[in-house]
């Protein structure tokens, strides 16, 4: 080999150990047979994915992996793990790598490490609980012991509409910083450098194709060993959209009913048969069902040895399951007239879980939605820039 073709490799041993400790302990079993790349229907024709990523992980090439958009191509369907002759579980390794990527993109950086370490989780829940308790005791709790259940007496809607958007805005800022890091690592230029040179028609096509695929979860159809997980993900995905729409519409009703003294859309609190209530309840049921299916799916695959679920994985699933259950129960307790000692604490727990879900979204598996979307848009834009020769194998097969 000539001197100019030689490259010095400096493995990051701490990164290798982190991957092993975070669900990728099967990494060392891989002997590079390439079976994973053969059986993966999402593997690009011109990229040895995920074999290439397995090599980089074994060699400790942290920077390559943290800037590799193909890490997000994997949906952890477990096809590769099911067929791996060595039990190396590439899907689990890539899941551990994505966790490390999220830690690397985290802003502030210590939050990425805190979310990935179970010893910090009680403190992470304590923070939103203390904020909500401060608001609660600031309003006074004496009148909560008598009269019908009215959650607006516990924490006013005005305070809710101030506190939650404020911290959601901070989470959005953290996401923006992370997205810029992800884009810079993948393309070699920051968003500020890229945007003035961006070709609008190609970016529009890339965004449209990726968002369309996400809306129907198209890539999940490529998975062979675990096809039904698509249903669970669709339920959770559209549950979040439905709950977001419900919240927005409820705020509109609140403004019209309380501040404009107008009941065009109905009085607040909303009646049980109000259309917005139907949307919210349907979304809550979808969230509970979808998250429960995800949890059961992980347990079943784990029992077969095809998928390892870390505490980090289950932490997110149990939060969204808890959000759905406590929200639904709080509503039922109010309409059925349960004692305040049951109804109000249930609602408080619900608010804590929702608050935690929002403010920690850039550091939990919720971040997958944002970073995967950005990575896939970057990947598709790069393919369009390179021309027809780089079209994905699936697109070429379909065209043929």
Phi, psi and omega per residue, in radians:
X1 nan 2.328 -3.122
X2 -1.272 2.788 -3.118
X3 -1.041 -0.676 -3.051
X4 -1.220 -0.324 3.136
X5 -1.642 -0.030 -3.132
X6 -1.492 2.510 3.098
X7 -2.349 2.356 3.136
X8 -1.451 2.187 3.139
X9 -1.830 2.178 3.110
X10 -2.052 1.627 -3.100
X11 -1.136 2.445 3.061
X12 -1.624 1.698 -3.057
X13 -1.145 -0.564 3.105
X14 -1.164 -0.647 3.112
X15 -1.144 -0.748 3.102
X16 -1.015 -0.781 -3.131
X17 -1.140 -0.645 3.106
X18 -1.091 -0.733 3.107
X19 -1.095 -0.744 3.127
X20 -1.117 -0.638 -3.077
X21 -1.395 -0.279 -3.025
X22 -1.957 0.565 3.055
X23 1.914 -0.100 -3.110
X24 -1.884 0.588 -3.065
X25 -1.151 -0.230 3.121
X26 -1.473 0.009 -3.056
X27 -0.926 -0.756 -3.035
X28 -1.229 -0.196 3.109
X29 -1.330 -0.348 -3.069
X30 -1.172 2.235 3.053
X31 -2.067 0.443 2.966
X32 1.065 0.809 3.101
X33 -1.382 -0.396 3.113
X34 1.534 0.090 3.139
X35 -1.023 -0.686 -3.110
X36 -1.046 -0.715 3.134
X37 -1.217 -0.527 -3.125
X38 -1.279 -0.764 -3.041
X39 -1.472 -0.287 -3.117
X40 -1.344 1.999 -3.136
X41 -1.275 -0.224 3.116
X42 -1.679 -0.023 -3.122
X43 -1.210 2.152 3.131
X44 -1.072 2.604 -3.091
X45 -1.126 -0.545 -3.069
X46 -1.793 0.175 3.140
X47 -2.305 2.269 3.140
X48 -1.377 1.026 -3.117
X49 -1.556 2.382 0.022
X50 -1.663 0.207 -3.131
X51 -1.009 -0.750 -3.139
X52 -1.024 -0.754 -3.136
X53 -1.181 -0.564 3.082
X54 -1.161 -0.680 3.090
X55 -1.103 -0.854 -3.122
X56 -1.050 -0.674 3.133
X57 -1.162 -0.737 3.127
X58 -1.122 -0.599 3.135
X59 -1.496 -0.097 3.118
X60 1.253 0.566 -3.133
X61 -1.486 1.302 -3.021
X62 -1.005 -0.853 -3.051
X63 -1.111 -0.644 3.108
X64 -1.114 -0.746 -3.104
X65 -1.235 -0.679 -3.104
X66 -1.193 -0.364 -3.134
X67 -1.906 0.197 -3.076
X68 -1.618 1.904 -3.130
X69 -1.146 -0.362 -3.112
X70 -1.211 -0.305 3.050
X71 -0.994 -0.557 -3.096
X72 -1.529 -0.093 3.062
X73 -1.194 -0.523 -3.103
X74 -1.274 2.288 3.076
X75 -1.860 0.190 3.112
X76 0.914 0.851 3.129
X77 -1.378 -0.245 3.058
X78 1.411 0.178 3.038
X79 -1.018 -0.820 -3.099
X80 -1.126 -0.702 -3.129
X81 -1.187 -0.633 -3.124
X82 -1.164 -0.577 -3.064
X83 -1.755 -0.104 -3.113
X84 -1.110 2.124 -3.098
X85 -1.231 -0.241 -3.097
X86 -1.887 -0.049 -3.096
X87 1.188 0.563 -3.094
X88 -1.369 -0.264 3.069
X89 0.873 1.139 3.124
X90 -0.986 -0.594 3.126
X91 -1.052 -0.716 3.110
X92 -1.171 -0.686 3.133
X93 -1.095 -0.792 3.133
X94 -1.154 -0.592 3.056
X95 -1.087 -0.729 3.099
X96 -1.155 -0.645 3.122
X97 -1.156 -0.732 3.121
X98 -1.084 -0.634 3.072
X99 -1.062 -0.741 3.114
X100 -1.199 -0.595 3.083
X101 -1.095 -0.797 3.131
X102 -1.061 -0.685 3.077
X103 -1.090 -0.695 -3.137
X104 -1.209 -0.493 -3.126
X105 -1.539 -0.169 -3.002
X106 -1.109 2.448 3.039
X107 -2.423 2.058 -0.060
X108 -1.226 2.693 -2.967
X109 -1.094 -0.575 -3.087
X110 -1.144 -0.393 -3.138
X111 -1.198 -0.601 3.108
X112 -1.083 -0.727 3.132
X113 -1.248 -0.664 -3.123
X114 -1.125 -0.740 -3.125
X115 -1.169 -0.497 -3.121
X116 -1.497 -0.053 -3.079
X117 -2.075 1.972 -3.091
X118 -0.974 -0.426 -3.105
X119 -1.179 -0.333 3.139
X120 -1.634 -0.169 -3.019
X121 -1.077 -0.712 3.093
X122 -1.008 -0.657 3.123
X123 -1.220 -0.581 3.123
X124 -1.172 -0.585 3.069
X125 -1.361 -0.550 -3.113
X126 -1.121 -0.615 -3.102
X127 -1.055 -0.975 3.103
X128 -1.131 -0.555 3.127
X129 -1.111 -0.729 -3.137
X130 -1.167 -0.688 3.114
X131 -1.089 -0.812 -3.132
X132 -1.187 -0.619 3.085
X133 -1.142 -0.658 3.114
X134 -1.090 -0.734 3.100
X135 -1.160 -0.734 -3.101
X136 -1.078 -0.864 -3.109
X137 -1.295 -0.383 3.048
X138 -1.178 -0.582 3.105
X139 -1.400 -0.431 -3.049
X140 1.613 2.470 -3.064
X141 -2.067 0.101 -3.066
X142 -1.104 -0.686 -3.055
X143 -1.415 0.031 3.119
X144 -1.368 -0.288 -3.057
X145 -1.457 -0.132 -3.095
X146 -2.364 2.778 3.122
X147 1.430 3.079 3.132
X148 -1.166 2.798 3.125
X149 -1.254 2.033 3.059
X150 -2.320 1.848 -3.047
X151 -1.149 -0.372 3.081
X152 -1.159 -0.363 3.064
X153 -1.298 -0.466 -3.084
X154 -1.335 -0.963 3.049
X155 -2.393 2.062 -3.029
X156 -1.123 2.683 3.139
X157 -1.144 -0.542 3.107
X158 -1.108 -0.766 3.121
X159 -1.161 -0.671 3.089
X160 -1.068 -0.725 -3.101
X161 -1.313 -0.162 3.047
X162 -1.698 -0.814 -3.056
X163 -1.219 -0.867 -3.052
X164 -1.151 -0.821 3.100
X165 -1.077 -0.600 3.125
X166 -1.047 -0.894 -3.107
X167 -1.309 -0.506 3.040
X168 -1.144 -0.620 3.080
X169 -1.125 -0.674 3.081
X170 -1.129 -0.670 3.090
X171 -1.135 -0.698 3.116
X172 -1.102 -0.676 3.088
X173 -1.095 -0.741 3.108
X174 -1.086 -0.696 3.090
X175 -1.104 -0.724 -3.133
X176 -1.067 -0.751 3.098
X177 -1.101 -0.762 3.138
X178 -1.136 -0.723 3.119
X179 -1.086 -0.707 3.115
X180 -1.116 -0.706 3.088
X181 -1.098 -0.766 -3.126
X182 -1.084 -0.806 -3.117
X183 -1.145 -0.713 3.133
X184 -1.101 -0.748 3.129
X185 -1.153 -0.634 -3.087
X186 -1.378 -0.596 -3.030
X187 -1.947 -0.249 -3.106
X188 1.472 0.055 3.099
X189 -2.494 2.515 -3.126
X190 -1.262 2.954 3.111
X191 -1.078 -0.636 3.127
X192 -1.103 -0.654 3.106
X193 -1.323 -0.593 -3.052
X194 -1.355 -0.751 -2.989
X195 -0.972 -0.758 3.137
X196 -1.118 -0.433 -3.100
X197 -1.730 -0.033 -3.057
X198 -1.160 2.421 3.051
X199 -1.555 1.932 -2.980
X200 -1.038 -0.713 -3.088
X201 -1.131 -0.698 -3.140
X202 -1.269 -0.669 3.099
X203 -1.144 -0.723 3.108
X204 -1.050 -0.753 3.125
X205 -1.121 -0.743 -3.137
X206 -1.100 -0.807 -3.135
X207 -1.119 -0.785 -3.116
X208 -1.070 -0.782 -3.113
X209 -1.152 -0.772 -3.110
X210 -1.163 -0.802 -3.123
X211 -1.123 -0.693 3.101
X212 -1.060 -0.783 3.123
X213 -1.100 -0.662 3.140
X214 -1.181 -0.705 -3.097
X215 -1.072 -0.567 3.124
X216 -1.866 0.040 -3.117
X217 0.918 0.848 -3.040
X218 -1.010 -0.754 -3.052
X219 -1.151 -0.383 3.107
X220 -1.159 -0.417 3.114
X221 -1.198 -0.296 -3.130
X222 -1.399 -0.222 -3.116
X223 -1.392 2.332 -3.083
X224 -1.683 -0.743 -2.986
X225 -1.466 -0.257 -3.031
X226 -2.534 0.996 -3.024
X227 -1.160 -0.617 -2.995
X228 -1.256 -0.172 3.117
X229 -1.163 -0.294 3.091
X230 -1.034 -0.708 -3.133
X231 -1.050 -0.792 -3.119
X232 -1.076 -0.771 -3.134
X233 -1.182 -0.659 3.094
X234 -1.119 -0.720 3.125
X235 -1.054 -0.809 -3.126
X236 -1.196 -0.725 -3.125
X237 -1.034 -0.904 -3.107
X238 -1.340 -0.364 3.024
X239 -1.127 -0.764 3.112
X240 -1.103 -0.725 3.111
X241 -1.101 -0.769 3.135
X242 -1.116 -0.718 3.136
X243 -1.205 -0.625 3.075
X244 -1.118 -0.759 3.101
X245 -1.122 -0.702 3.116
X246 -1.059 -0.778 3.134
X247 -1.088 -0.788 -3.136
X248 -1.087 -0.780 3.139
X249 -1.176 -0.636 3.125
X250 -1.137 -0.637 3.095
X251 -1.129 -0.690 3.096
X252 -1.066 -0.814 3.117
X253 -1.063 -0.737 -3.139
X254 -1.036 -0.779 -3.140
X255 -1.111 -0.810 -3.112
X256 -1.157 -0.703 -3.047
X257 -1.356 -0.714 -2.995
X258 -1.713 -0.613 -3.028
X259 -1.760 -0.556 3.131
X260 -1.774 -0.041 -3.134
X261 0.909 0.837 -3.103
X262 -2.282 2.231 -3.098
X263 -1.908 0.613 -3.129
X264 -0.985 -0.758 -3.107
X265 -1.679 0.017 3.125
X266 2.008 2.726 3.138
X267 -1.316 2.765 3.112
X268 -2.013 2.328 0.013
X269 -1.108 2.643 -3.063
X270 -1.236 2.579 3.085
X271 -1.205 2.718 -3.122
X272 -1.016 -0.554 -3.080
X273 -1.716 0.225 3.107
X274 -1.174 2.466 -3.116
X275 -0.973 -0.632 3.124
X276 -1.171 -0.608 3.077
X277 -1.121 -0.709 3.118
X278 -1.066 -0.769 3.118
X279 -1.083 -0.792 -3.134
X280 -1.121 -0.747 -3.130
X281 -1.199 -0.699 3.098
X282 -1.093 -0.700 3.128
X283 -1.174 -0.678 3.126
X284 -1.133 -0.738 3.106
X285 -1.099 -0.716 3.119
X286 -1.120 -0.678 3.123
X287 -1.146 -0.778 3.136
X288 -1.121 -0.830 -3.105
X289 -1.142 -0.792 -3.108
X290 -1.122 -0.791 -3.136
X291 -1.178 -0.627 3.101
X292 -1.157 -0.714 3.084
X293 -1.088 -0.675 3.103
X294 -1.105 -0.764 -3.140
X295 -1.096 -0.798 3.141
X296 -1.151 -0.646 3.114
X297 -1.077 -0.751 3.131
X298 -1.150 -0.645 3.121
X299 -1.147 -0.738 -3.120
X300 -1.162 -0.787 3.122
X301 -1.170 -0.596 3.097
X302 -1.139 -0.659 3.120
X303 -1.142 -0.550 3.114
X304 -1.487 -0.157 -3.131
X305 1.452 0.191 -3.120
X306 -1.579 -0.241 -3.099
X307 -2.671 2.278 3.090
X308 -1.848 2.228 3.114
X309 -1.799 2.061 3.092
X310 -1.432 2.933 3.075
X311 -1.051 -0.580 3.118
X312 -1.086 -0.716 3.113
X313 -1.129 -0.873 -3.053
X314 -1.257 -0.487 3.115
X315 -0.971 -0.846 -3.127
X316 -1.153 -0.766 -3.106
X317 -1.108 -0.714 -3.135
X318 -1.240 -0.513 3.076
X319 -1.147 -0.855 -3.093
X320 -1.211 -0.564 3.040
X321 -1.127 -0.740 3.125
X322 -1.147 -0.649 3.094
X323 -1.049 -0.796 -3.133
X324 -1.140 -0.808 -3.079
X325 -1.168 -0.860 -3.087
X326 -1.174 -0.627 3.105
X327 -1.132 -0.762 3.140
X328 -1.161 -0.759 -3.142
X329 -1.149 -0.676 3.135
X330 -1.046 -0.695 3.111
X331 -1.168 -0.789 3.140
X332 -1.079 -0.754 -3.134
X333 -1.081 -0.629 -3.136
X334 -1.212 -0.794 -3.086
X335 -1.243 -0.521 -3.134
X336 -1.566 -0.038 3.082
X337 1.249 0.639 3.109
X338 -1.107 2.769 3.110
X339 -1.032 2.534 3.133
X340 -0.976 -0.567 -3.107
X341 -1.109 -0.325 3.103
X342 -1.758 -0.794 -3.023
X343 -1.183 -0.862 -3.043
X344 -1.173 -0.762 3.064
X345 -1.072 -0.611 3.099
X346 -1.102 -0.768 3.113
X347 -1.127 -0.671 3.128
X348 -1.109 -0.796 3.110
X349 -1.057 -0.700 3.103
X350 -1.031 -0.804 -3.139
X351 -1.110 -0.706 3.119
X352 -1.069 -0.773 -3.131
X353 -1.155 -0.732 3.106
X354 -1.111 -0.766 3.132
X355 -1.050 -0.818 3.136
X356 -1.090 -0.725 3.136
X357 -1.050 -0.722 -3.098
X358 -1.290 -0.920 -2.997
X359 -1.289 -0.406 3.128
X360 -1.765 0.133 -3.111
X361 -1.010 -0.596 3.128
X362 -1.225 -0.175 -3.044
X363 -2.059 -0.177 -3.137
X364 -1.742 -3.031 3.108
X365 -1.215 -0.176 3.005
X366 -1.037 -0.524 -3.126
X367 -1.124 -0.349 3.111
X368 -0.948 -0.726 -3.080
X369 -1.044 -0.796 -3.109
X370 -1.249 -0.916 -3.034
X371 -1.236 -0.623 3.082
X372 -1.119 -0.754 3.139
X373 -1.060 -0.809 -3.137
X374 -1.117 -0.764 -3.130
X375 -1.106 -0.710 3.135
X376 -1.210 -0.627 3.072
X377 -1.145 -0.745 3.091
X378 -1.065 -0.779 -3.131
X379 -1.078 -0.787 -3.123
X380 -1.197 -0.685 3.109
X381 -1.092 -0.750 3.117
X382 -1.089 -0.654 3.096
X383 -1.133 -0.732 3.118
X384 -1.164 -0.615 3.098
X385 -1.158 -0.682 -3.094
X386 -1.317 -0.392 3.101
X387 1.780 -3.105 -3.043
X388 -0.991 -0.487 -3.085
X389 -1.120 -0.398 -3.086
X390 -1.754 0.120 -3.136
X391 -0.995 2.472 -3.141
X392 -1.014 2.676 -3.117
X393 -1.043 -0.680 -3.114
X394 -1.120 -0.699 -3.139
X395 -1.162 -0.693 3.139
X396 -1.168 -0.675 3.141
X397 -1.154 -0.689 -3.137
X398 -1.160 -0.699 3.128
X399 -1.132 -0.644 3.132
X400 -1.190 nan nan
